């Protein structure tokens, strides 16, 4: 920012002489030549995601991951919910619904993370299940592949992420867990 950047630079240099600032021009040539015409993919159309579905009746949340489009997986969850009397223990979500007579809020599905690599996505799902404990309704085996020693670090990461929701992350975003 013109003038403000120079003032901050001057104050810092007076107090910490070893610090050097690098300034970036506001208008870069690539921004002038290339427009951002690519539209964002709507959340429900995205695939390779980790997501959260809240319970309408309590603080419970279901954490899931899918390689399919999010809307396809959500529709499968709705079918499971509608058939819960036929197969009450089909999924952790239907078990929660049957045991507690609750209902999940399929209109408020939240995208937590995006990862195309299946192993990394499953690991991300596990970390979010741990981070959302004790509110997670997922079965314990969904997060058994992560040592309990990592729980504090995982909880800290997800709490930081909640302050800044994950929208469109880079392809290598989940590498921080590996």
Secondary structure, DSSP 8 states (H G I E B T S, - for coil): -TTHHHHHHHHHHHH-TT-------SS-HHHHHS--------GGG-EEEEEEEEBSSSS-EEEEEEEEEHHHHHHHHHHHHHTTTTSTTSSHHHHHHHHHT--B-GGG-EEEEE-SSHHHHHHHHHHHHHHTTTTB-S-GGGGTTS-GGGHHHHHHHHHHHHHS---S--TTGGGGG-
